[in-house]
Amino acid sequence: MKSLKKQRRIQVVALAAVALVVSTALIGYAMRDGINFFRAPSQVIAEPPGPSETFRIGGLVEEGSLRRGQGEAITFRVTDGGASVPVTYTGVLPDLFEENQGMVGTGRYVNGVFEASEILAKHDETYMPKEVVDALKAQGVYQEPEPGS
């Protein structure tokens, strides 16, 4: 009788372990397209991602690079102080988007140009995403915002 209970308990534990492994694999498979890795312009230039890989790029909008084309087409360059990557975007830019300001874009790097599907700009005068701040600090071009601004 005790042997039967022990065998049943082992079967339940084994089934639970298999269910956990299967559910973890399914969650990972479902999220594979939803995970966007962040890269700084220097990282993109050093190791260009494949044209089918969606990722986020962040840095400062390079001064003098913002060009508006036909309709909602916009081109500019994003920099971290060490490298600069050309960006194209079709759509309406956020209100706070301007040159020398922080931005994060989601898209793909195709033929040397980052084709953005989404552009995010800082939401106030002092905020900048942590990843962008870290990339700018690594290049030595980050300036702390002045208190009270």
FENHUQUI-V476633 format. One record per backbone hydrogen bond with DSSP energy under -1.0 kcal/mol. NH is the residue of the N-H (numbers start at 0). CO is the residue of the C=O. Records with the same first field share a line. If there is no record, write none. Layout:
# FENHUQUI-V476633
NH=CO, CO
This chain:
# FENHUQUI-V476633
4=0
5=1
6=2
7=3
8=4
9=5
10=6
11=7
12=8
13=9
14=10
15=11
16=12
17=13
18=14
19=15
20=16
21=17
22=18
23=19
24=20
25=21
26=22
27=23
28=24
29=25
30=26
38=55
43=39
44=40
45=41
46=42
52=49
54=106
55=36
56=104
57=38
58=102
59=78
60=100
61=76
64=61
66=74
68=72
72=69
73=88
74=66
75=86
77=84
78=59
79=82
84=77
86=75
87=113
88=73
90=71
96=93
99=60
100=97
102=58
103=119
104=56
105=117
106=54
107=114
109=112
112=109
113=85
114=107
115=87
116=105
117=105
119=103
121=101
132=128
133=129
134=130
135=131
136=132
137=133
138=134
140=135
148=145
